[in-house]
Amino acid sequence: MQPIAQKEEGLVSYKHEAAPIPHDDHGGDHHHHHAPHHGFFRTYVWSHDHKMIGMQYLFASLLFMAVSGALAMGVRWQLAFPGHPVPVIGHLLPASIANPDGSIAPGGYNALVTMHATIMIFLAIMPILIGVFGNFLIPLKIGAPDMAFPFFNALSFWLFFVSGIIMLASFFVPGGAAAGGWTSYAPLSTTAIYQGSAEAGHTYAQGQSMWALGIFINGLASIAGAANYITTIINMRCPGMTMFRLPLTVWALFITSFLLLLAVPVLSAAGAMLWFDLNAGTHFFSGDNVTGGQPLLWQHLFWFFGHPEVYIMILPAMGLVSEILPVFARKPIFGYRAMVYAIAAIGVLGFIVWGHHMFVSGMNLVLSATFSLSTMVIAVPSAIKTFNWMGTIWKGSIHFTTAMLFCLAFVILFVIGGFSGIFMAATPIDLFIHHTYHIVAHIHYVLFGGSLFAILGSIYFYFPKMFGRMMSERLGKWHFWLTFIFFNLTFFPMHNLGLAGMMRRIADPTQYEHLRNLQPLQVFVSLSAFGLGASFFLFWWNFFYSLFRGPKAPHNPWRANTLEWTLPSPITLHGNFEQTPVVYHGPYEYSVPGLSQDWLPQNMPLRDMPKNAGVAIDVE
């Protein structure tokens, strides 16, 4: 077998390009549909091309990710060095966040925590997994010219972007940004003085109101995108692309779209109700025995969305990892149909486990036992996927590219996060650890170690197809190892902090006598977090340098099977394909016995492939 890549001065040069795509000979009737000239606005701003919209999502989401990461650095500075001025930028921070001496105020700390999580979840992880890879890949992988509804595709992006601008602008209104936690529990979110957005005898609700408005608009973007994805996948698959020939990335995005359609409207409605409570005198979540407001209602509405949301952020990551592992193991995915059924099972079960977030709310014990059982059951399809990933790489011809390293790390870190989730499913244990940093460690192992590692691996993998250039493998591997090491140094000790009693949502642990002996560990965690943040500068340099100066990418640098790798890099044709492709087999036919090459493109008939003499071949 020929090597996938040869390293040369830290970059990657490739020996193989995809075999030429066979087309039927239609003589003079064959046309090249190049992108029409729409001008700058229609090409780069209000584009209807799914590829450009995917790139718009990518650059916007990376910007929001950088902002969220900076907020996280502020959180860790405050926990390690409470009362100390923030170096360099302390005096530049808004008055709602910092004291006059440049140290972070308690209310400002609450705002940093609230907006870090809100931006990372709603404006970075979700839009990259669903907006970027969903938009860019779905039509390419199913052989479609574009999305079913290009107008609504463009509208979805701009709704998302406007929601992000509204949330960022909330830092500069009187009282500052929302500070009631990213979950915005009532009455914290409905009473300004509880969340710290009060000063000089005044209380402000503008920041929290902008949070609620941003969530509502963001939900509209998700709903529009989900309907578009479902319609496209059902109606626009090319000939031969049956449902069980779909790549697992498409399956994961298909199931995720149903979760979005069913869960996001609940949060959008809750956000609208919260906005009316803050601005129109209603009492959905705030009030007393006379007005009849129900603070607990917010928790039910939020978590009915919130736990499917966890799978909205992890299922596309699972699909992307399932796409990349077979490519670099040079083996078919292990248990393709089992993987599909596991994705579907996770999607269904995700709607009956939200109550485990509310064990400490005084829930009926029979009901809590029911939610506890359903939470344990949902671990089964996740375990199926984990064992299938292990089966895929077992005895494979593994190529340790940067993308492969991030995906292998995803499996490891997701398993660690899953193990801690099993403990939290048990009500007696959760009652003890629910409000501690044990939960912070768990969610970051699932969403950073899981979703974000899959995102990074996928960016390295699909960068050649998006931009026509290769990222540096040497810098990529440095980025991976530093990120992997500092991630574990940052978040694994949080399990110990939580078990030792370190509570969430406190700005100064040194005020509590039983936490003072943990302060050296807090400093260690924060220094590791600063190292984690610094490691991303390698990624930013690699990304933007390669965007302009990286080596030109061949059509198929990874020797992958799916349809997007049969197209030029980058793809410039309007409508993607010169002719509608025809699919002959599944997406993971690697190392087929009898073939002289170890990959079999989906649109390549077996009869046209070079074969080894005297070997029988059996492919679906």
Sequence and secondary structure as in RCSB ss.txt:
>XXXX:A:sequence
MQPIAQKEEGLVSYKHEAAPIPHDDHGGDHHHHHAPHHGFFRTYVWSHDHKMIGMQYLFASLLFMAVSGALAMGV
RWQLAFPGHPVPVIGHLLPASIANPDGSIAPGGYNALVTMHATIMIFLAIMPILIGVFGNFLIPLKIGAPDMAFP
FFNALSFWLFFVSGIIMLASFFVPGGAAAGGWTSYAPLSTTAIYQGSAEAGHTYAQGQSMWALGIFINGLASIAG
AANYITTIINMRCPGMTMFRLPLTVWALFITSFLLLLAVPVLSAAGAMLWFDLNAGTHFFSGDNVTGGQPLLWQH
LFWFFGHPEVYIMILPAMGLVSEILPVFARKPIFGYRAMVYAIAAIGVLGFIVWGHHMFVSGMNLVLSATFSLST
MVIAVPSAIKTFNWMGTIWKGSIHFTTAMLFCLAFVILFVIGGFSGIFMAATPIDLFIHHTYHIVAHIHYVLFGG
SLFAILGSIYFYFPKMFGRMMSERLGKWHFWLTFIFFNLTFFPMHNLGLAGMMRRIADPTQYEHLRNLQPLQVFV
SLSAFGLGASFFLFWWNFFYSLFRGPKAPHNPWRANTLEWTLPSPITLHGNFEQTPVVYHGPYEYSVPGLSQDWL
PQNMPLRDMPKNAGVAIDVE
>XXXX:A:secstr
   S EEETTEEE S           GGG    B    HHIIIIIS   HHHHHHHHHHHHHHHHHHHHHHHHHH
HHHHHSTTS  TTTGGGS TTTB TTS B HHHHHHHHHHHHHIIIIIIIHIIIIIIHHHHHHHHHHT SS S H
HHHHHHHHHHHHHHHHHHHGGGSTT S  STTTT TTTTT HHHHT EETTEE  HHHHHHHHHHHHHHHHHHHH
HHHHHHHHHH   TT  GGGS HHHHHHHHHHHHHHHHHHHHHHHHHHHHHHHHS   SS   TTT   HHHHHH
HHHHHHHHHHHHHHHHHHHHHHHHHHHHHTS  TTHHHHHHHHHHHHHHGGG GGGGGGGGT  HHHHHHHHHHH
HHTHHHHHHHHHHHHHHHTT      HHHHHHHHHHHHHHHHHHHHHHHHSHHHHHHHTTBHHHHHHHHHHIIII
IIHHHHHHHHHHHHHHHSB   HHHHHHHHHHHHHHHHHHHHHHHHHHHTT BSS S GGGSGGGGGGHHHHHHH
HHHHHHHHHHHHHHHHHHHHHHHHS B  S TT   SGGGGS SS  BTTS SS     S S  BS TTBSSSB 
 TTS GGGS B TT      
